[in-house]
Amino acid sequence: MTTQYLTDERGEKVAAVIPIADYDALMEDVADLACVAERRDDDRISLEEVKKQLVADGLIPH
């Protein structure tokens, strides 16, 4: 990531400029983290149970 900084008259960094592709990737990460936070209290199931359900749904071979 190539970052450029905008500074005030004292040379203090006040803003950052990043490539749009990097911005988009960061926003996707933020959205993913929001989903994780929303589902924090959801019931959990084991990997074995997930595999059984995928087999039952015909999504993976037995």
N, C-alpha and C positions, 0 to 999 in steps of 0.2 A: 504494500500500500504506500503510495506516494502522498505524503501529507504536506500541505502548505499551511502556514500560520499567518493570520492577520494580527498585527500588533497595534497598540495605541501609541500615542506620542512618547511615552516613557519606555517603549519597547516590550511592554507586557503583552503576552499572548491573550487575545480576546476572542478569537474564533479560529476554526480549522476548516480547510478546504480539502475534500477528498474526492477521488474519482467516483463517478456515479455508480459504477459497477460495485465498488467497495461499499458505498452507501446502501445500495440495494441488498447486498449480502448481510450487512449489519441489521437492516430492517427485518429481513427474514429471520435472523437469529432472535431478534426481539420478539417477533410474533411467535416463534417456537417456544421461547421461554414463558410467554404469557399463557400458551396452551398448557405447558407443564404446570404452571402455578394454578391454573383453573382446575386441573385434574388431580391435584395433590391429595385430595381426600377420597378419590374414587376407590372402589373395591379393586383389589389386585387378584390376578389369577396366575397360576404357575405356567412356566414355559411348556410343560407337558400337557397341560389343559389346552393351551393355545394350539399346540400341534394336533391334538385330538380333534379340535373343532375345525381346523383347516382340512384335515383328512375327511371328516364328516361332510364338509361343504364341497369336497372335490377339488380343492385348490392346490393340494399337494398329494403326491402318491403315497399309498400306504406302505 
